[in-house]
Amino acid sequence: MDKNKCVWTESDDGWVTDCGRIFVLNDGTPAENEMRFCFSCGRPIEEEGSQELEFEDLPWEGDDAAEPEEA
C-alpha cells in the first residue's frame, strides 16, 4: 500500500478505498468523473480493478441499430 495514494478498488458494492470507505458512482470510474483526490483522506486516487472497454466491447442500442451512412 502506497501511503501517498489512496487506492480505489471496484467491487459489486461500489469503489472500496484504502482508507476504509465505499463510494458509489452512478456512472463511470473515478477518473472518468474527473475525481483526483479521495473525499475521505485527501490523498490522490489510484484506481485498481477497473477495466477499460475496447470499442468492440461497447453495447449497441438494439439489434437493429442502423449502420452510419456514407457521405
N, CA, C and O atoms as a Tripos MOL2 file, in Angstrom:
@<TRIPOS>MOLECULE
protein
  284   283    71     0     0
PROTEIN
NO_CHARGES

@<TRIPOS>ATOM
      1 N           0.8360   -1.1840    0.0000 N.3       1 MET1
      2 CA          0.0000    0.0000    0.0000 C.3       1 MET1
      3 C           0.8780    1.2440    0.0000 C.2       1 MET1
      4 O           1.7560    1.4000    0.8490 O.2       1 MET1
      5 N           0.6330    2.1160   -0.9530 N.am      2 ASP2
      6 CA          1.3630    3.3730   -1.0790 C.3       2 ASP2
      7 C           0.7360    4.4000   -0.1410 C.2       2 ASP2
      8 O          -0.4300    4.7600   -0.3050 O.2       2 ASP2
      9 N           1.4910    4.8670    0.8260 N.am      3 LYS3
     10 CA          0.9710    5.8290    1.8150 C.3       3 LYS3
     11 C           0.6800    7.1940    1.1970 C.2       3 LYS3
     12 O          -0.0030    8.0160    1.8080 O.2       3 LYS3
     13 N           1.1960    7.4430   -0.0220 N.am      4 ASN4
     14 CA          0.9760    8.7310   -0.6820 C.3       4 ASN4
     15 C          -0.2360    8.7210   -1.5980 C.2       4 ASN4
     16 O          -0.6020    9.7580   -2.1500 O.2       4 ASN4
     17 N          -0.8740    7.5410   -1.7710 N.am      5 LYS5
     18 CA         -2.0440    7.4210   -2.6340 C.3       5 LYS5
     19 C          -3.1280    6.6340   -1.9190 C.2       5 LYS5
     20 O          -2.8470    5.8370   -1.0240 O.2       5 LYS5
     21 N          -4.3730    6.8650   -2.3230 N.am      6 CYS6
     22 CA         -5.4920    6.0900   -1.8200 C.3       6 CYS6
     23 C          -5.9780    5.2250   -2.9750 C.2       6 CYS6
     24 O          -6.5520    5.7330   -3.9380 O.2       6 CYS6
     25 N          -5.7490    3.9250   -2.8780 N.am      7 VAL7
     26 CA         -6.1300    3.0130   -3.9440 C.3       7 VAL7
     27 C          -7.6180    2.7050   -3.8260 C.2       7 VAL7
     28 O          -8.0990    2.2910   -2.7710 O.2       7 VAL7
     29 N          -8.3440    2.9160   -4.9360 N.am      8 TRP8
     30 CA         -9.7710    2.6250   -5.0100 C.3       8 TRP8
     31 C          -9.9400    1.3680   -5.8500 C.2       8 TRP8
     32 O          -9.4840    1.3170   -6.9930 O.2       8 TRP8
     33 N         -10.5930    0.3530   -5.2890 N.am      9 THR9
     34 CA        -10.8070   -0.9120   -5.9600 C.3       9 THR9
     35 C         -12.2900   -1.0870   -6.2400 C.2       9 THR9
     36 O         -13.1170   -0.9480   -5.3400 O.2       9 THR9
     37 N         -12.6260   -1.3920   -7.4880 N.am     10 GLU10
     38 CA        -14.0240   -1.5550   -7.8750 C.3      10 GLU10
     39 C         -14.5620   -2.8820   -7.3420 C.2      10 GLU10
     40 O         -13.9100   -3.9190   -7.4650 O.2      10 GLU10
     41 N         -15.7590   -2.8390   -6.7470 N.am     11 SER11
     42 CA        -16.4140   -4.0440   -6.2550 C.3      11 SER11
     43 C         -17.8930   -3.9730   -6.6150 C.2      11 SER11
     44 O         -18.3480   -2.9880   -7.1960 O.2      11 SER11
     45 N         -18.6370   -5.0100   -6.2720 N.am     12 ASP12
     46 CA        -20.0800   -5.0210   -6.5360 C.3      12 ASP12
     47 C         -20.8100   -3.9460   -5.7410 C.2      12 ASP12
     48 O         -21.8780   -3.4940   -6.1540 O.2      12 ASP12
     49 N         -20.2520   -3.5310   -4.6120 N.am     13 ASP13
     50 CA        -20.8840   -2.5330   -3.7480 C.3      13 ASP13
     51 C         -20.5300   -1.1010   -4.1150 C.2      13 ASP13
     52 O         -21.2200   -0.1720   -3.6970 O.2      13 ASP13
     53 N         -19.4750   -0.9050   -4.8830 N.am     14 GLY14
     54 CA        -19.0070    0.4350   -5.2350 C.3      14 GLY14
     55 C         -17.4910    0.4210   -5.3000 C.2      14 GLY14
     56 O         -16.8820   -0.6060   -5.5980 O.2      14 GLY14
     57 N         -16.8880    1.5620   -5.0200 N.am     15 TRP15
     58 CA        -15.4330    1.6860   -5.0110 C.3      15 TRP15
     59 C         -14.9600    1.6580   -3.5600 C.2      15 TRP15
     60 O         -15.2780    2.5560   -2.7810 O.2      15 TRP15
     61 N         -14.1980    0.6200   -3.1990 N.am     16 VAL16
     62 CA        -13.6710    0.4620   -1.8470 C.3      16 VAL16
     63 C         -12.3170    1.1540   -1.7900 C.2      16 VAL16
     64 O         -11.4590    0.9330   -2.6450 O.2      16 VAL16
     65 N         -12.1290    2.0050   -0.7630 N.am     17 THR17
     66 CA        -10.9070    2.7970   -0.6570 C.3      17 THR17
     67 C          -9.9440    2.2110    0.3670 C.2      17 THR17
     68 O         -10.3450    1.4840    1.2760 O.2      17 THR17
     69 N          -8.6610    2.5450    0.2010 N.am     18 ASP18
     70 CA         -7.6510    2.1430    1.1840 C.3      18 ASP18
     71 C          -7.9470    2.6940    2.5700 C.2      18 ASP18
     72 O          -7.5740    2.0980    3.5800 O.2      18 ASP18
     73 N          -8.6220    3.8380    2.6080 N.am     19 CYS19
     74 CA         -8.8750    4.4790    3.9000 C.3      19 CYS19
     75 C         -10.1740    3.9930    4.5560 C.2      19 CYS19
     76 O         -10.6270    4.5690    5.5450 O.2      19 CYS19
     77 N         -10.7670    2.9300    4.0020 N.am     20 GLY20
     78 CA        -11.8790    2.2760    4.6710 C.3      20 GLY20
     79 C         -13.2750    2.7810    4.3240 C.2      20 GLY20
     80 O         -14.2080    2.5660    5.0980 O.2      20 GLY20
     81 N         -13.4420    3.4330    3.2020 N.am     21 ARG21
     82 CA        -14.7570    3.9390    2.7900 C.3      21 ARG21
     83 C         -15.2210    3.2050    1.5420 C.2      21 ARG21
     84 O         -14.4340    2.5280    0.8800 O.2      21 ARG21
     85 N         -16.5040    3.3440    1.2260 N.am     22 ILE22
     86 CA        -17.0640    2.8490   -0.0270 C.3      22 ILE22
     87 C         -17.7970    4.0030   -0.6760 C.2      22 ILE22
     88 O         -18.6520    4.6360   -0.0560 O.2      22 ILE22
     89 N         -17.4570    4.2750   -1.9330 N.am     23 PHE23
     90 CA        -18.1190    5.3270   -2.6980 C.3      23 PHE23
     91 C         -18.8490    4.6800   -3.8660 C.2      23 PHE23
     92 O         -18.2940    3.8240   -4.5540 O.2      23 PHE23
     93 N         -20.0870    5.0890   -4.0860 N.am     24 VAL24
     94 CA        -20.8770    4.5820   -5.2010 C.3      24 VAL24
     95 C         -20.9680    5.6790   -6.2500 C.2      24 VAL24
     96 O         -21.3720    6.8050   -5.9590 O.2      24 VAL24
     97 N         -20.5870    5.3360   -7.4700 N.am     25 LEU25
     98 CA        -20.6810    6.2680   -8.5870 C.3      25 LEU25
     99 C         -21.8190    5.8140   -9.4860 C.2      25 LEU25
    100 O         -21.9140    4.6310   -9.8130 O.2      25 LEU25
    101 N         -22.6740    6.7270   -9.8840 N.am     26 ASN26
    102 CA        -23.8010    6.3770  -10.7380 C.3      26 ASN26
    103 C         -23.3620    6.0030  -12.1440 C.2      26 ASN26
    104 O         -24.0240    5.2080  -12.8130 O.2      26 ASN26
    105 N         -22.2470    6.5740  -12.5980 N.am     27 ASP27
    106 CA        -21.8040    6.3190  -13.9560 C.3      27 ASP27
    107 C         -20.3010    6.5060  -14.0480 C.2      27 ASP27
    108 O         -19.7740    7.5180  -13.5870 O.2      27 ASP27
    109 N         -19.6070    5.5470  -14.6350 N.am     28 GLY28
    110 CA        -18.1800    5.6930  -14.9010 C.3      28 GLY28
    111 C         -17.2810    5.4070  -13.7080 C.2      28 GLY28
    112 O         -17.7230    4.9920  -12.6370 O.2      28 GLY28
    113 N         -16.0040    5.6480  -13.9480 N.am     29 THR29
    114 CA        -14.9600    5.4270  -12.9520 C.3      29 THR29
    115 C         -14.6010    6.7550  -12.2950 C.2      29 THR29
    116 O         -15.0350    7.8090  -12.7590 O.2      29 THR29
    117 N         -13.8170    6.7170  -11.2230 N.am     30 PRO30
    118 CA        -13.3700    7.9890  -10.6390 C.3      30 PRO30
    119 C         -12.6510    8.8710  -11.6620 C.2      30 PRO30
    120 O         -12.8840   10.0790  -11.7000 O.2      30 PRO30
    121 N         -11.7880    8.2920  -12.4840 N.am     31 ALA31
    122 CA        -11.0600    9.0770  -13.4860 C.3      31 ALA31
    123 C         -12.0100    9.6690  -14.5180 C.2      31 ALA31
    124 O         -11.8520   10.8230  -14.9190 O.2      31 ALA31
    125 N         -12.9980    8.8840  -14.9520 N.am     32 GLU32
    126 CA        -13.9690    9.3750  -15.9310 C.3      32 GLU32
    127 C         -14.8290   10.5030  -15.3610 C.2      32 GLU32
    128 O         -15.3680   11.3180  -16.1100 O.2      32 GLU32
    129 N         -14.9540   10.5440  -14.0460 N.am     33 ASN33
    130 CA        -15.7030   11.5990  -13.3740 C.3      33 ASN33
    131 C         -14.7940   12.7130  -12.8740 C.2      33 ASN33
    132 O         -15.2090   13.5590  -12.0820 O.2      33 ASN33
    133 N         -13.5420   12.7040  -13.3480 N.am     34 GLU34
    134 CA        -12.5430   13.7170  -13.0120 C.3      34 GLU34
    135 C         -12.2930   13.8460  -11.5090 C.2      34 GLU34
    136 O         -12.0430   14.9360  -10.9960 O.2      34 GLU34
    137 N         -12.3670   12.7080  -10.8190 N.am     35 MET35
    138 CA        -12.0740   12.6740   -9.3860 C.3      35 MET35
    139 C         -10.5810   12.4210   -9.2370 C.2      35 MET35
    140 O         -10.0700   11.4160   -9.7320 O.2      35 MET35
    141 N          -9.8870   13.3090   -8.5690 N.am     36 ARG36
    142 CA         -8.4340   13.1810   -8.4420 C.3      36 ARG36
    143 C          -7.9860   12.8910   -7.0100 C.2      36 ARG36
    144 O          -6.9270   12.3030   -6.7940 O.2      36 ARG36
    145 N          -8.7940   13.3040   -6.0380 N.am     37 PHE37
    146 CA         -8.4190   13.1320   -4.6390 C.3      37 PHE37
    147 C          -9.5420   12.4460   -3.8760 C.2      37 PHE37
    148 O         -10.7200   12.6730   -4.1550 O.2      37 PHE37
    149 N          -9.1770   11.6090   -2.9160 N.am     38 CYS38
    150 CA        -10.1520   10.9050   -2.0870 C.3      38 CYS38
    151 C         -10.9000   11.9120   -1.2130 C.2      38 CYS38
    152 O         -10.2940   12.7910   -0.6000 O.2      38 CYS38
    153 N         -12.2210   11.7690   -1.1660 N.am     39 PHE39
    154 CA        -13.0410   12.6670   -0.3710 C.3      39 PHE39
    155 C         -12.8700   12.4320    1.1310 C.2      39 PHE39
    156 O         -13.1930   13.3030    1.9390 O.2      39 PHE39
    157 N         -12.3640   11.2620    1.5000 N.am     40 SER40
    158 CA        -12.2210   10.9360    2.9130 C.3      40 SER40
    159 C         -10.8460   11.3240    3.4660 C.2      40 SER40
    160 O         -10.7550   12.0310    4.4700 O.2      40 SER40
    161 N          -9.7710   10.8570    2.8050 N.am     41 CYS41
    162 CA         -8.4300   11.0820    3.3500 C.3      41 CYS41
    163 C          -7.6600   12.1950    2.6360 C.2      41 CYS41
    164 O          -6.6580   12.6810    3.1600 O.2      41 CYS41
    165 N          -8.1130   12.6050    1.4500 N.am     42 GLY42
    166 CA         -7.4650   13.6980    0.7290 C.3      42 GLY42
    167 C          -6.2710   13.3100   -0.1220 C.2      42 GLY42
    168 O          -5.7050   14.1530   -0.8170 O.2      42 GLY42
    169 N          -5.8770   12.0350   -0.0750 N.am     43 ARG43
    170 CA         -4.7430   11.6000   -0.8940 C.3      43 ARG43
    171 C          -5.1610   11.4380   -2.3530 C.2      43 ARG43
    172 O          -6.3470   11.2500   -2.6270 O.2      43 ARG43
    173 N          -4.2100   11.5070   -3.3060 N.am     44 PRO44
    174 CA         -4.5320   11.2620   -4.7150 C.3      44 PRO44
    175 C          -5.1000    9.8500   -4.9060 C.2      44 PRO44
    176 O          -4.6450    8.8960   -4.2760 O.2      44 PRO44
    177 N          -6.1040    9.7350   -5.7890 N.am     45 ILE45
    178 CA         -6.7460    8.4500   -6.0550 C.3      45 ILE45
    179 C          -5.9570    7.6690   -7.0900 C.2      45 ILE45
    180 O          -5.5110    8.2190   -8.0970 O.2      45 ILE45
    181 N          -5.7910    6.3810   -6.8280 N.am     46 GLU46
    182 CA         -5.2410    5.4450   -7.8130 C.3      46 GLU46
    183 C          -6.2720    4.3330   -7.9740 C.2      46 GLU46
    184 O          -6.6310    3.6720   -7.0000 O.2      46 GLU46
    185 N          -6.7470    4.1270   -9.1990 N.am     47 GLU47
    186 CA         -7.7510    3.1000   -9.4590 C.3      47 GLU47
    187 C          -7.0970    1.7410   -9.6260 C.2      47 GLU47
    188 O          -6.0350    1.6110  -10.2350 O.2      47 GLU47
    189 N          -7.7550    0.7330   -9.0730 N.am     48 GLU48
    190 CA         -7.2940   -0.6390   -9.2390 C.3      48 GLU48
    191 C          -8.5160   -1.5040   -9.4890 C.2      48 GLU48
    192 O          -9.5470   -1.3260   -8.8410 O.2      48 GLU48
    193 N          -8.4120   -2.4230  -10.4080 N.am     49 GLY49
    194 CA         -9.5090   -3.3430  -10.6610 C.3      49 GLY49
    195 C         -10.5140   -2.8510  -11.6760 C.2      49 GLY49
    196 O         -11.4640   -3.5670  -11.9920 O.2      49 GLY49
    197 N         -10.3330   -1.6390  -12.2000 N.am     50 SER50
    198 CA        -11.2480   -1.1810  -13.2380 C.3      50 SER50
    199 C         -10.7750   -1.7230  -14.5700 C.2      50 SER50
    200 O          -9.5910   -1.9980  -14.7630 O.2      50 SER50
    201 N         -11.7090   -1.8690  -15.4790 N.am     51 GLN51
    202 CA        -11.3840   -2.4510  -16.7660 C.3      51 GLN51
    203 C         -11.8340   -1.4980  -17.8540 C.2      51 GLN51
    204 O         -13.0060   -1.1300  -17.9310 O.2      51 GLN51
    205 N         -10.8920   -1.1010  -18.6940 N.am     52 GLU52
    206 CA        -11.2390   -0.2020  -19.7920 C.3      52 GLU52
    207 C         -11.8500   -1.0100  -20.9330 C.2      52 GLU52
    208 O         -11.3640   -2.0860  -21.2810 O.2      52 GLU52
    209 N         -12.9210   -0.4720  -21.5070 N.am     53 LEU53
    210 CA        -13.5940   -1.1460  -22.5980 C.3      53 LEU53
    211 C         -12.9680   -0.7780  -23.9360 C.2      53 LEU53
    212 O         -12.6320    0.3810  -24.1820 O.2      53 LEU53
    213 N         -12.8220   -1.7570  -24.7760 N.am     54 GLU54
    214 CA        -12.4100   -1.5210  -26.1540 C.3      54 GLU54
    215 C         -13.6590   -1.1460  -26.9390 C.2      54 GLU54
    216 O         -14.7720   -1.4460  -26.5080 O.2      54 GLU54
    217 N         -13.4900   -0.5050  -28.0690 N.am     55 PHE55
    218 CA        -14.6200   -0.0730  -28.8870 C.3      55 PHE55
    219 C         -15.5570   -1.2370  -29.1920 C.2      55 PHE55
    220 O         -16.7750   -1.0670  -29.1390 O.2      55 PHE55
    221 N         -15.0210   -2.4130  -29.5110 N.am     56 GLU56
    222 CA        -15.8430   -3.5660  -29.8660 C.3      56 GLU56
    223 C         -16.6770   -4.0590  -28.6930 C.2      56 GLU56
    224 O         -17.6910   -4.7230  -28.9090 O.2      56 GLU56
    225 N         -16.2860   -3.7590  -27.4590 N.am     57 ASP57
    226 CA        -16.9940   -4.2290  -26.2780 C.3      57 ASP57
    227 C         -18.1630   -3.3350  -25.8780 C.2      57 ASP57
    228 O         -18.9590   -3.7060  -25.0160 O.2      57 ASP57
    229 N         -18.2720   -2.1590  -26.4990 N.am     58 LEU58
    230 CA        -19.3320   -1.2320  -26.1180 C.3      58 LEU58
    231 C         -20.6830   -1.7390  -26.5980 C.2      58 LEU58
    232 O         -20.7940   -2.2350  -27.7190 O.2      58 LEU58
    233 N         -21.7230   -1.6190  -25.7540 N.am     59 PRO59
    234 CA        -23.0470   -2.1180  -26.1530 C.3      59 PRO59
    235 C         -23.6870   -1.2250  -27.1990 C.2      59 PRO59
    236 O         -23.5020   -0.0080  -27.2010 O.2      59 PRO59
    237 N         -24.4370   -1.8460  -28.0820 N.am     60 TRP60
    238 CA        -25.1930   -1.1120  -29.0970 C.3      60 TRP60
    239 C         -26.6370   -1.0600  -28.6490 C.2      60 TRP60
    240 O         -27.1050   -1.9660  -27.9600 O.2      60 TRP60
    241 N         -27.3480   -0.0180  -29.0290 N.am     61 GLU61
    242 CA        -28.7450    0.1350  -28.6450 C.3      61 GLU61
    243 C         -29.6270   -0.6320  -29.6170 C.2      61 GLU61
    244 O         -29.9050   -0.1570  -30.7180 O.2      61 GLU61
    245 N         -30.0630   -1.8010  -29.2170 N.am     62 GLY62
    246 CA        -30.9630   -2.6100  -30.0350 C.3      62 GLY62
    247 C         -30.2300   -3.4050  -31.0970 C.2      62 GLY62
    248 O         -29.1290   -3.0550  -31.5210 O.2      62 GLY62
    249 N         -30.8710   -4.4830  -31.5130 N.am     63 ASP63
    250 CA        -30.2750   -5.3400  -32.5300 C.3      63 ASP63
    251 C         -30.3430   -4.7160  -33.9160 C.2      63 ASP63
    252 O         -29.5520   -5.0570  -34.7960 O.2      63 ASP63
    253 N         -31.2900   -3.8010  -34.1090 N.am     64 ASP64
    254 CA        -31.4750   -3.2220  -35.4280 C.3      64 ASP64
    255 C         -30.8350   -1.8400  -35.5430 C.2      64 ASP64
    256 O         -31.3220   -0.9970  -36.2960 O.2      64 ASP64
    257 N         -29.7500   -1.6010  -34.8050 N.am     65 ALA65
    258 CA        -29.0710   -0.3080  -34.8660 C.3      65 ALA65
    259 C         -28.5740   -0.0700  -36.2870 C.2      65 ALA65
    260 O         -27.9230   -0.9280  -36.8820 O.2      65 ALA65
    261 N         -28.8850    1.0820  -36.8100 N.am     66 ALA66
    262 CA        -28.5300    1.4020  -38.1950 C.3      66 ALA66
    263 C         -27.0340    1.6620  -38.3190 C.2      66 ALA66
    264 O         -26.4080    2.2670  -37.4490 O.2      66 ALA66
    265 N         -26.4960    1.1910  -39.4110 N.am     67 GLU67
    266 CA        -25.1040    1.4810  -39.7310 C.3      67 GLU67
    267 C         -24.9990    2.9400  -40.1760 C.2      67 GLU67
    268 O         -25.9350    3.4480  -40.7940 O.2      67 GLU67
    269 N         -23.9120    3.6200  -39.8880 N.am     68 PRO68
    270 CA        -23.7640    5.0020  -40.3520 C.3      68 PRO68
    271 C         -23.7470    5.0470  -41.8790 C.2      68 PRO68
    272 O         -23.1520    4.1960  -42.5400 O.2      68 PRO68
    273 N         -24.4100    6.0560  -42.4100 N.am     69 GLU69
    274 CA        -24.4500    6.2110  -43.8550 C.3      69 GLU69
    275 C         -23.1740    6.8810  -44.3420 C.2      69 GLU69
    276 O         -22.6230    7.7570  -43.6760 O.2      69 GLU69
    277 N         -22.7100    6.4540  -45.5220 N.am     70 GLU70
    278 CA        -21.5270    7.0600  -46.1030 C.3      70 GLU70
    279 C         -21.9260    8.3500  -46.8000 C.2      70 GLU70
    280 O         -22.9800    8.4200  -47.4310 O.2      70 GLU70
    281 N         -21.0850    9.3700  -46.6860 N.am     71 ALA71
    282 CA        -21.3870   10.6640  -47.3030 C.3      71 ALA71
    283 C         -21.0030   10.6970  -48.7470 C.2      71 ALA71
    284 O         -21.1910   11.7150  -49.4130 O.2      71 ALA71
@<TRIPOS>BOND
     1     1     2 1
     2     2     3 1
     3     3     4 2
     4     3     5 am
     5     5     6 1
     6     6     7 1
     7     7     8 2
     8     7     9 am
     9     9    10 1
    10    10    11 1
    11    11    12 2
    12    11    13 am
    13    13    14 1
    14    14    15 1
    15    15    16 2
    16    15    17 am
    17    17    18 1
    18    18    19 1
    19    19    20 2
    20    19    21 am
    21    21    22 1
    22    22    23 1
    23    23    24 2
    24    23    25 am
    25    25    26 1
    26    26    27 1
    27    27    28 2
    28    27    29 am
    29    29    30 1
    30    30    31 1
    31    31    32 2
    32    31    33 am
    33    33    34 1
    34    34    35 1
    35    35    36 2
    36    35    37 am
    37    37    38 1
    38    38    39 1
    39    39    40 2
    40    39    41 am
    41    41    42 1
    42    42    43 1
    43    43    44 2
    44    43    45 am
    45    45    46 1
    46    46    47 1
    47    47    48 2
    48    47    49 am
    49    49    50 1
    50    50    51 1
    51    51    52 2
    52    51    53 am
    53    53    54 1
    54    54    55 1
    55    55    56 2
    56    55    57 am
    57    57    58 1
    58    58    59 1
    59    59    60 2
    60    59    61 am
    61    61    62 1
    62    62    63 1
    63    63    64 2
    64    63    65 am
    65    65    66 1
    66    66    67 1
    67    67    68 2
    68    67    69 am
    69    69    70 1
    70    70    71 1
    71    71    72 2
    72    71    73 am
    73    73    74 1
    74    74    75 1
    75    75    76 2
    76    75    77 am
    77    77    78 1
    78    78    79 1
    79    79    80 2
    80    79    81 am
    81    81    82 1
    82    82    83 1
    83    83    84 2
    84    83    85 am
    85    85    86 1
    86    86    87 1
    87    87    88 2
    88    87    89 am
    89    89    90 1
    90    90    91 1
    91    91    92 2
    92    91    93 am
    93    93    94 1
    94    94    95 1
    95    95    96 2
    96    95    97 am
    97    97    98 1
    98    98    99 1
    99    99   100 2
   100    99   101 am
   101   101   102 1
   102   102   103 1
   103   103   104 2
   104   103   105 am
   105   105   106 1
   106   106   107 1
   107   107   108 2
   108   107   109 am
   109   109   110 1
   110   110   111 1
   111   111   112 2
   112   111   113 am
   113   113   114 1
   114   114   115 1
   115   115   116 2
   116   115   117 am
   117   117   118 1
   118   118   119 1
   119   119   120 2
   120   119   121 am
   121   121   122 1
   122   122   123 1
   123   123   124 2
   124   123   125 am
   125   125   126 1
   126   126   127 1
   127   127   128 2
   128   127   129 am
   129   129   130 1
   130   130   131 1
   131   131   132 2
   132   131   133 am
   133   133   134 1
   134   134   135 1
   135   135   136 2
   136   135   137 am
   137   137   138 1
   138   138   139 1
   139   139   140 2
   140   139   141 am
   141   141   142 1
   142   142   143 1
   143   143   144 2
   144   143   145 am
   145   145   146 1
   146   146   147 1
   147   147   148 2
   148   147   149 am
   149   149   150 1
   150   150   151 1
   151   151   152 2
   152   151   153 am
   153   153   154 1
   154   154   155 1
   155   155   156 2
   156   155   157 am
   157   157   158 1
   158   158   159 1
   159   159   160 2
   160   159   161 am
   161   161   162 1
   162   162   163 1
   163   163   164 2
   164   163   165 am
   165   165   166 1
   166   166   167 1
   167   167   168 2
   168   167   169 am
   169   169   170 1
   170   170   171 1
   171   171   172 2
   172   171   173 am
   173   173   174 1
   174   174   175 1
   175   175   176 2
   176   175   177 am
   177   177   178 1
   178   178   179 1
   179   179   180 2
   180   179   181 am
   181   181   182 1
   182   182   183 1
   183   183   184 2
   184   183   185 am
   185   185   186 1
   186   186   187 1
   187   187   188 2
   188   187   189 am
   189   189   190 1
   190   190   191 1
   191   191   192 2
   192   191   193 am
   193   193   194 1
   194   194   195 1
   195   195   196 2
   196   195   197 am
   197   197   198 1
   198   198   199 1
   199   199   200 2
   200   199   201 am
   201   201   202 1
   202   202   203 1
   203   203   204 2
   204   203   205 am
   205   205   206 1
   206   206   207 1
   207   207   208 2
   208   207   209 am
   209   209   210 1
   210   210   211 1
   211   211   212 2
   212   211   213 am
   213   213   214 1
   214   214   215 1
   215   215   216 2
   216   215   217 am
   217   217   218 1
   218   218   219 1
   219   219   220 2
   220   219   221 am
   221   221   222 1
   222   222   223 1
   223   223   224 2
   224   223   225 am
   225   225   226 1
   226   226   227 1
   227   227   228 2
   228   227   229 am
   229   229   230 1
   230   230   231 1
   231   231   232 2
   232   231   233 am
   233   233   234 1
   234   234   235 1
   235   235   236 2
   236   235   237 am
   237   237   238 1
   238   238   239 1
   239   239   240 2
   240   239   241 am
   241   241   242 1
   242   242   243 1
   243   243   244 2
   244   243   245 am
   245   245   246 1
   246   246   247 1
   247   247   248 2
   248   247   249 am
   249   249   250 1
   250   250   251 1
   251   251   252 2
   252   251   253 am
   253   253   254 1
   254   254   255 1
   255   255   256 2
   256   255   257 am
   257   257   258 1
   258   258   259 1
   259   259   260 2
   260   259   261 am
   261   261   262 1
   262   262   263 1
   263   263   264 2
   264   263   265 am
   265   265   266 1
   266   266   267 1
   267   267   268 2
   268   267   269 am
   269   269   270 1
   270   270   271 1
   271   271   272 2
   272   271   273 am
   273   273   274 1
   274   274   275 1
   275   275   276 2
   276   275   277 am
   277   277   278 1
   278   278   279 1
   279   279   280 2
   280   279   281 am
   281   281   282 1
   282   282   283 1
   283   283   284 2
@<TRIPOS>SUBSTRUCTURE
     1 MET1         2 RESIDUE 1 A MET
     2 ASP2         6 RESIDUE 1 A ASP
     3 LYS3        10 RESIDUE 1 A LYS
     4 ASN4        14 RESIDUE 1 A ASN
     5 LYS5        18 RESIDUE 1 A LYS
     6 CYS6        22 RESIDUE 1 A CYS
     7 VAL7        26 RESIDUE 1 A VAL
     8 TRP8        30 RESIDUE 1 A TRP
     9 THR9        34 RESIDUE 1 A THR
    10 GLU10       38 RESIDUE 1 A GLU
    11 SER11       42 RESIDUE 1 A SER
    12 ASP12       46 RESIDUE 1 A ASP
    13 ASP13       50 RESIDUE 1 A ASP
    14 GLY14       54 RESIDUE 1 A GLY
    15 TRP15       58 RESIDUE 1 A TRP
    16 VAL16       62 RESIDUE 1 A VAL
    17 THR17       66 RESIDUE 1 A THR
    18 ASP18       70 RESIDUE 1 A ASP
    19 CYS19       74 RESIDUE 1 A CYS
    20 GLY20       78 RESIDUE 1 A GLY
    21 ARG21       82 RESIDUE 1 A ARG
    22 ILE22       86 RESIDUE 1 A ILE
    23 PHE23       90 RESIDUE 1 A PHE
    24 VAL24       94 RESIDUE 1 A VAL
    25 LEU25       98 RESIDUE 1 A LEU
    26 ASN26      102 RESIDUE 1 A ASN
    27 ASP27      106 RESIDUE 1 A ASP
    28 GLY28      110 RESIDUE 1 A GLY
    29 THR29      114 RESIDUE 1 A THR
    30 PRO30      118 RESIDUE 1 A PRO
    31 ALA31      122 RESIDUE 1 A ALA
    32 GLU32      126 RESIDUE 1 A GLU
    33 ASN33      130 RESIDUE 1 A ASN
    34 GLU34      134 RESIDUE 1 A GLU
    35 MET35      138 RESIDUE 1 A MET
    36 ARG36      142 RESIDUE 1 A ARG
    37 PHE37      146 RESIDUE 1 A PHE
    38 CYS38      150 RESIDUE 1 A CYS
    39 PHE39      154 RESIDUE 1 A PHE
    40 SER40      158 RESIDUE 1 A SER
    41 CYS41      162 RESIDUE 1 A CYS
    42 GLY42      166 RESIDUE 1 A GLY
    43 ARG43      170 RESIDUE 1 A ARG
    44 PRO44      174 RESIDUE 1 A PRO
    45 ILE45      178 RESIDUE 1 A ILE
    46 GLU46      182 RESIDUE 1 A GLU
    47 GLU47      186 RESIDUE 1 A GLU
    48 GLU48      190 RESIDUE 1 A GLU
    49 GLY49      194 RESIDUE 1 A GLY
    50 SER50      198 RESIDUE 1 A SER
    51 GLN51      202 RESIDUE 1 A GLN
    52 GLU52      206 RESIDUE 1 A GLU
    53 LEU53      210 RESIDUE 1 A LEU
    54 GLU54      214 RESIDUE 1 A GLU
    55 PHE55      218 RESIDUE 1 A PHE
    56 GLU56      222 RESIDUE 1 A GLU
    57 ASP57      226 RESIDUE 1 A ASP
    58 LEU58      230 RESIDUE 1 A LEU
    59 PRO59      234 RESIDUE 1 A PRO
    60 TRP60      238 RESIDUE 1 A TRP
    61 GLU61      242 RESIDUE 1 A GLU
    62 GLY62      246 RESIDUE 1 A GLY
    63 ASP63      250 RESIDUE 1 A ASP
    64 ASP64      254 RESIDUE 1 A ASP
    65 ALA65      258 RESIDUE 1 A ALA
    66 ALA66      262 RESIDUE 1 A ALA
    67 GLU67      266 RESIDUE 1 A GLU
    68 PRO68      270 RESIDUE 1 A PRO
    69 GLU69      274 RESIDUE 1 A GLU
    70 GLU70      278 RESIDUE 1 A GLU
    71 ALA71      282 RESIDUE 1 A ALA
